[in-house]
């Protein structure tokens, strides 16, 4: 079965850090861009960050620039989203998604581009 699985979520205090991981099962992520999305209660899902298949290009939503870092280790399969200086407004269910594309897409926030999605993982930032 081809699927993505996120891990690393949980409860953290404001100002704290978490690292999310995205692993593929049944296929390799080597030729996929990895996007991270989130959905807060009562809000639409939004694009957080994307990294190209080579890892050479990344982009971030303005709300997380300078705090989140998107990286990948193709030798070990997973992608990572390092989240620092977390704020209560970062509370959401986070999803990783894989787009079978070489190179970079400026329209990475378009959800229909992604071939596979994880089930989502909760991140709660609260004191």
C-alpha positions in Angstrom: 0.0 0.0 0.0 1.4 3.4 -1.0 1.1 5.9 1.8 2.7 8.7 3.7 3.0 8.7 7.5 3.7 11.7 9.6 5.3 11.5 13.1 6.6 13.8 15.7 3.6 15.9 16.6 2.3 16.6 20.1 1.9 19.3 22.7 4.5 22.0 23.2 4.6 25.3 25.1 4.8 28.6 23.2 8.4 29.2 22.2 9.2 25.5 22.0 10.2 23.3 19.1 9.0 20.2 17.4 10.3 18.2 14.4 7.8 16.5 12.2 8.8 13.6 9.9 7.2 12.3 6.8 8.0 8.8 5.6 6.8 6.9 2.6 5.6 3.4 2.6 5.6 1.3 -0.6 7.5 3.8 -2.6 10.5 6.1 -2.4 10.3 9.9 -2.0 13.4 10.5 -4.1 11.5 11.9 -7.1 8.8 13.7 -5.2 8.6 17.2 -3.9 7.3 17.2 -0.3 4.8 19.7 0.8 3.6 20.4 4.3 0.1 21.7 4.9 -1.9 22.4 8.1 -5.5 22.9 9.0 -6.5 24.7 12.2 -10.0 24.2 13.7 -12.6 26.1 11.7 -10.1 27.1 9.0 -9.2 25.9 5.6 -6.1 23.8 5.0 -3.1 26.0 4.0 0.3 25.4 2.6 3.1 25.7 5.0 6.2 24.8 3.1 7.6 22.8 0.2 10.9 21.3 -0.7 11.9 20.1 -4.1 12.9 16.5 -4.9 16.6 17.4 -4.8 16.3 19.4 -1.7 17.8 22.4 -3.5 14.7 24.6 -3.4 12.4 25.4 -0.6 9.6 27.9 0.1 7.6 28.9 3.1 4.3 30.6 4.0 5.0 34.1 5.3 3.6 33.1 8.7 6.4 30.5 9.3 9.4 32.0 7.5 12.4 32.2 9.8 10.9 29.8 12.3 10.3 26.6 10.3 12.9 24.7 8.2 12.0 22.1 5.6 14.6 19.5 4.9 14.9 16.0 3.6 17.3 13.0 3.7 16.7 11.0 0.5 19.1 8.3 1.6 16.8 7.5 4.5 13.5 8.4 2.8 11.9 10.9 5.2 11.2 14.6 5.0 11.4 16.8 8.0 9.7 20.0 9.1 11.7 21.6 12.0 9.4 24.0 13.8 11.0 26.5 16.2 9.6 29.4 18.2 6.2 27.9 18.0 3.1 30.1 18.6 -0.4 29.2 19.7 -1.6 30.1 16.2 0.6 27.2 14.9 -1.8 24.8 16.5 -3.3 22.6 13.7 -3.3 19.2 12.1 -0.2 19.0 9.9 -0.1 17.0 6.7 2.7 16.0 4.4 2.1 15.4 0.8 4.2 14.2 -2.2 4.2 15.7 -5.7 5.8 13.5 -8.4 7.7 16.3 -10.1 11.4 17.1 -10.8 12.4 20.7 -10.4 10.4 23.4 -8.7 6.8 24.4 -8.9 5.9 28.0 -8.0 2.3 26.9 -7.4 3.2 24.3 -4.7 0.3 25.4 -2.5 -2.2 23.9 -5.0 -3.4 20.7 -3.3 -4.5 19.0 -6.5 -0.8 18.7 -7.5 0.0 16.2 -4.8 -0.3 12.5 -5.5 -0.1 11.2 -1.9 -1.1 12.6 1.4 -0.5 11.5 5.0 -3.3 11.1 7.5 -2.3 14.2 9.4 -0.8 14.7 12.9 -1.8 17.0 15.7 0.4 19.9 16.8 -0.8 21.8 19.8 1.0 24.9 21.1 -0.3 25.9 24.5 0.8 26.7 28.0 
